């Protein structure tokens, strides 16, 4: 709009100059330059609006992990109205800006099984919607770790106590059985200092086995640690600890 006004002003300015000195070479030069400038500015504005990224005012919600297997992770999300489709992104670190788009879906699709994954690896997911106006923001993060192909140290929360050897990578799991998706996360606390040694990002699941792989355990000091699993339901404001157990990293 601003450039259209400038175009009109430029045209009128050229007209005034032209009328005041109709045959003067300078007036003809100014008329041409002002008119060319006005047209260029108007065209440039149109192309800038066409090429500049647009965003939707709403983003997909409810992205959560349905099930986890050694080589695949199944995900679901909530559909939103007035979109053309969705794009799913994946990363092995909690950074959406560096995530890679792995699949696109029509507007009536809200689930996907990501296959061909590496065992014993943590994956982070985001989904974005799109339509003629552009892309939405990234959804909240969904996180899951595929189980290892070998036989890593593993703790079921029914175990009373658990020892792992120095340099071994522990894998912990917790069985969920909820009617609707809940937020869940796991963390490991160093009981000697009270500090959190590792905390996995929260993700959403309804039922199945949630796994936490502590890949940095080989750099941890020997001692007694605590594994905790926490969940937060949709009607709760804070996470609540649902299971905790001690374990030892031995020399």
Secondary structure, DSSP 8 states (H G I E B T S, - for coil): -HHHHHHHHHHHHHHHHHHHTTT-HHHHHHHHHHHHHHHHHHHHHHHHHHHS--B-S------EEEEE-SSEEEEE----SS-SEEEEEEESSS-GGG-EEEEEEETT--EEEEES--TT-EEEEEEEEEETTEE------EEEE---SS---EEETT-S-EEEETT---EEEEEEEEEEEEEEEEEEEETTT--EEEE---EEEEEEEEEEE-GGGGGS-SEEEEEEEEEE-TT-SS-EEEEEEEEEEE-
